[in-house]
């Protein structure tokens, strides 16, 4: 049995949490996030922590208990520190650049791939082959990084493509004669 939901979320300095009905709003130095809390989960807000309790021991409510706590912890981390996913391009001629609010990538296709920035997400190109996806919402940052990676996921024979920094791609042995 998971005990994630029983652990309160501590609030760092400069972060405030307000509960209006079933909507939890977290405000911090980097911005503000709001989320609806699931029914069956009671939220208690104090000055230094946010605690969660469930109304019953039904399996669905127990699962939502840990989920509500984890989502709130991500919201608190997002508005205080923020989230970042780093990607790298591997391949000859693969490069990326930002043009206004679009990410333009040459990934070996006959045309450059254009990716508009999603709302609440900023994308920086550190070098021609290094991309950073930044934001306060963990879901939006992860989804944007996954979409960028999906344009050309790493090839299993040569390893060319877009990959997360630190991701290891297992290469297959080619044809033997």
N, C-alpha and C positions, 0 to 999 in steps of 0.2 A: 504494500500500500504506500503510495506516495504521500509525503507530508509537506509538499511544497506550499500548499495553500495555507497551512497553519503558521508559517513564518511571516512576520510582518515586514513590510517594505519600509526601510528607513529613508527619511528625506534629507538630502544634503542641504547645505546652506544656500538660500536663494531660491529654493523650489517650494511652491505652495500647491496644495491639492484642495479642490472644492468639490462637493457632491451635491448635485441638484437633481432630485428625483433619482433616476437610474443612470444619469450621466455623470461620469467622473472627468473633471477637467484638471490637467496638470500644467502649471505655468512655471517657467524657469527662465534663465538668462538667454537661452537660445530660441525660445518660442513657446507656443502653447499647443497642447494636444488634448482632444476630447474623445471619449469612447463610452458607449453604452455598456453597462454592466449586465450580465445575464441574470434572469430571474432566478430566485432561489439562493442568491449570494448576497449577504449583508456586508456592507462596507462601513468601517469605523475609522474616521479621520481624526487624528490628534495632531499636536504641533510637530512632533518629530517622527511619526510613523503612520502607516496606513495598514489596518488589520482587516482580515477577511474571515467570515464564518458562513457556514452553509445551513440551510433550513432542514435538510433531511440527509439520510445516508444512501439515497438512491444512486446507482452508478453514474447516471447522467449528471446529477448535481455534484457528485464527488469529482468528476472530471472537470466540470466548469469551475470548481473551487480553485484548483491548481492553475487552470488557464487564466482566470481573472487576476490572480496574483502575479503570474508571469508577465501578462500583458501590461499590468500597471508598473511592474519593475522596469520593463522596457521603456515605457513612457517617461518614467522618472530619469532613467539613464539618458534618454534621447534629449530631453530639454535641458539637462545639466551638462552632458559631455558631447552627445551626438554619436552618430554611427558612421562607419566608413567601410567600404568594400573596395579592395584594390584588384584590378585586372591587368593582365599583360598580354601583348600580342606576340605570337611566335610565328615566324614565317618570313620569307624574303619578300620585301616590298610591302609588308603589312605595316600600316601606320594610322594614327588617329590625330584629329585636331578638332577644336571647337570653333564653330562659326555662329556667333550670336548665341541663340539658345538651342542649337543643334550640335550633335556630335557627328562628325563626318569621319568614316573609317574606310580605308582601302584594305579589303580583305581577300584579294585575289579574284574578285568578280570583275566583269567588264565595266562596272559602274561603281562609284563610291556608295556606301551604305549610309543613309542619313537616319539619325535617331534623335527625335525631339526630347528635350528634358521633361520628365514628368513633373507635375506640380509638387513643390516641397522638396525637390531633389536637385542638387547641383553636381555637375560633372566637371572634373578638372583633368587636363592632360598634362601629366608631370614631365614626361619625355614623349617622343614620337610613338613609343610602344608601351607606355605606362598610363593607365586610366584609373582615377579615383572617383568613386561615387559616394557623395556625402549627403547627409540629411539628419533630421531629428526623428523621423518615423522609421522604425526598423523594418517594417513590412515594405514600405515604398522603396527603401534603399536596396533591400534584397531582391525585390521584384525587378527593379531597373537593372541591377547587375546581372540577373539571370537572363533578361531579355537581350542585353548586349552580348553575353556569352553565347546565346542561342543563334546569333547571326552566323557564327562559324565556330562550332564547338571543336575541341581538339581532335585531330585525326589520329586514329589508333595505329597508323603505320609510320608516319613521319613526325607526328606531334604538333603539326601546324594548326593554328587557330587561336581563339581567345580563351584564356584560362584565368582562374583566380591565382593570385600570387601565392606560391607555396603548394599549389595543386600538383600532384604527381600523376602523370599520364603513363599508363603501362603500354609500351609499344609492342606490337606483334612482330614476329619474325616475318619477313617478306617471303616471296616465292623462292624456293630453292631449286636448283637445276640438276 
